[in-house]
Amino acid sequence: MKTYDYLFVGGGLYSGVFAWYAKKAGKSCLVLEKRSHLGGNIYCETMEDIQVHKYGAHIFHTSDRKVWDFVNRLAEFNRYTNSPVANFRGEMYNMPFNMNTFSKMWGISTPAEARAKIDEQRAGITGEPKNLEEQAIRLVGTDIYEKLVKGYTEKQWGRDCKDLPAFIIKRLPVRYTYDNNYFNDLYQGIPIGGYNVIIDQLFDGCDVKTGVDYLEDREKYNAMADKVIYTGMIDAFYDNCFGRLEYRSLKFETEVLDEENHQGVAVVNYTAREVPYTRIIEHKHFAFGTQPKTVITREYPVDWQEGMEPYYPVNDAKNQALYQSYKELAQKEEKVCFGGRLGEYKYYDMDKVIASAMQAAEKEFGS
């Protein structure tokens, strides 16, 4: 006998937003989550009175007023502005690439000088770029590529830039202004009290089971609801029948330091290839913290293996073709809807996940 209107597989943002609308429409909801907590990768835990982003830095940003209004119904946001810094063998550069970056790198001061320097350096790539290296140089020139793109990208993908397809980097933001704000979006910030404030609101009124793997007993769980919202790996749902999709994963090392301020900014990217981690996050700066101690996290990209959390889909032609085969199967499902980063094999920013779930929910329940 069915107990619930909706069964949510995965307790991340997509499920949370859809569940919020479902509860508003008077529907009963059950959430199954493999981890010991809800929230997916935006989950925070408190250490030394600091909200720690357990699965890497999450800075909310959007130009979608509807999404911004929605999240502000759930939590109040602070004024945090993402202005990361890149460390290349001890040389510190502002990100994204802007006049502060160019002035430090070349000792120049005007946009015209910076533009001329980049144009001169990228002129060496003629014709269609054959790989990511050529594409990046075509966009930003050799100096920026060598110091700030190459090593970081090779660590992120676990392979040489010459062996990566050009389309992975469609654009690299270059600003000829002294502006360190990483995002161009109209709105950005961090929820005051951390992302768990939002997660608690989204799943309020749902029944929740953590530490549960839906795929181990899907028939039992399917029988408990009229409809399933599945946000896990789409290839795993179909028992990898066409083969496994590829993912990149991450490893985190978190440490409490007996100092008030370790690096002076929330995020420092380490762009040299020989440094094994891609960045260090100092969490207190997301909330302008003044606690006596600090918490840092080193982030290491790794090849995904069974049992690891899949963070990034590998967006090459082979994997996209494989995903299309799974998508065709998914579109024939009558009871199961697929959504989110893993269900759609797509790298989503948080606002895009929310917008996608809102659209699906509004189609289901009316706006």
QUIHUBEL-V86839 format. One line per field, one symbol per residue. phi: phi as a letter, one per 20 degrees, with the letter a starting at -180 (. if undefined). psi: psi as a letter, one per 20 degrees, with the letter a starting at -180 (. if undefined). burial: I if it has 16 or more other C-alpha atoms within 10 Angstrom, else O. A space follows every 50 residues. Layout:
BEGIN
phi=???
psi=???
burial=???
END
This chain:
BEGIN
phi=.fdcfcddeodefffffffgffffeneeccddcffebeoleefdceclmd fdffdnfcdfbadefffffffffebedeegdfcfcdddlnedcfcffbff fffffcmdcdgffffffffffeffedmfgebfgffffgecnfffgfeddg ffffffdmbfgfddffffdfbcfcdececeffeeffcbrcffnnffgfgf ffegneeccemddgffbffffgfebfbdddceffffgellfeoefecdcc cdddbedebebecmbfcdedefffefeebdddffffclfcffdccdcedd fbffcgnefeecfeedffffffggfffffffefeddddbngefdlbfdfg ffffffffffffffdnf
psi=pphqgpppopkagggggghghghhjjqqppppphrjqricijpqqppkkp opnhkrpoopqqjohggghghihhqpqakppomrqponlippqqqroahg ghghhikriqhggggggggghiiioqappiahghgghhgjrhggghhigf ggghggikrqhijqqhihnhqpppplrmojohqiqhprapppirihgggh ghjpiqpporkpogiilhgghhiiqhqpopjaphhhhkkkhirpqqqqrq ppopppplqhogijqhpppoiphiphqhrppohhihjlqkqhrqpqpppp qqppqpirpogpqomrgghhgghhghhhghiiphipppraghhjmpopqg hhgggghggghhhgiq.
burial=OOOIIIIIIIIIIIIIIIIIIIIOOOIIIIIIIIOOOIIIIIIIOOOOOI IIIIIIIIIIIIOOOOIIOOIOOIIOIOOIIIIIIIIIOOOIIIIIIIII IIIOIOOIOOIOIIIOIIOOIIOOIOOOIOIIIIIIIIIIIIIIIIIIII IIIIIIIOOOIOOIIIOOOOOOOIIIOIIIOIIOOOIIIIIIIIIIIIIO OIIOIIOIIOOIOIOOOOOOIIOIIOIIIIIIIIIOIOOOOOOOIIIIII IIOIOOOOOOIOOOIIIIIIIIIOOIIIIIIIIIIIIOIOOOIIIIIIII IIOIOOOOOIIIIIIOOOIIOIIOOIIOOIOOOOOIIIIIIIIIIIIOOI IIIIIIIIOIIOOOOOO
END
